[in-house]
Amino acid sequence: MAIADNLACVRERMKQAALRCNRQPDEVRLVAVSKTVSAEVIRAALNAGAMILGENYIQEARKKIDLIGRQAEWHFIGHLQSNKVKFAVDLFSLIHSVDRMTLAEELNREAGKRNKILPVLIQVNISGEETKAGIDPAGTRQLVQQVALLPHLSVQGLMTMPPWFENPEEARPYFIALRKLRDELAGEKIPNVSLKELSMGMSGDFETAIEEGATLVRIGTAIFGERG
Ligand SMILES: *Cc1c(COP(=O)(O)O)cnc(C)c1O
């Protein structure tokens, strides 16, 4: 089965990248990005040992989670619209893409209704590209401090998406910048905030991201093939 082979190959490359920089391979978790992938193919990935699935669209994720259930952990990695928050809070165990206070407040409110604490990452637009979501680096500190005050959210770290490059070396400065921003904020010891997670690295650049400290890599194409 191609999916199992792809998954094994990605895992081996993740492991080698971790070992190259003296990290424990199990410090880095794989989020298999299954947007546009059918439930049947996702099952093949689960049978081959995928543990976490990443989805970008709420409607699509609702259908698949209905079909597949919670044998996997589901993460939301896309742009989250405020009117979809109530679904997101029920469906996902980690939201990678909190980039504004209005969204955080909405998530906090819905999590509060369910009497739970929702883990989130703050998405940072390190490159400053206008097409990319994320809070700008200069505003990140204030956003983290404000989200820290919301009782039903738990900040676990930062996420970013660098520009796309043919050569993954060119993405390295963006990964370094996210790690440095994380280290700086972690130094402030903001109450109620953990910054242990760095969600960075995709199919084209995940080894570089791991070398620079990624703890969650989000990989679609290298596992499931090109999206149609
Ligand atoms: C689609 C997507 C990915 C996976 O990208 P691939 O290049 O297919 O590995 C990762 N992160 C986000 C936010 C995405 O939207």
The ligand as a Gaussian input file, in Angstrom:
#p B3LYP/6-31G(d) Opt

LIG

0 1
 C       -2.040000      21.893000       3.352000
 C       -1.302000      22.332000       4.546000
 C       -0.166000      21.626000       4.993000
 C        0.417000      20.434000       4.273000
 O        1.077000      20.830000       3.104000
 P        1.887000      19.762000       2.212000
 O        2.813000      20.620000       1.422000
 O        0.886000      19.043000       1.386000
 O        2.615000      18.873000       3.137000
 C        0.433000      22.059000       6.166000
 N       -0.037000      23.125000       6.868000
 C       -1.107000      23.821000       6.460000
 C       -1.562000      24.973000       7.276000
 C       -1.761000      23.462000       5.295000
 O       -2.815000      24.179000       4.888000

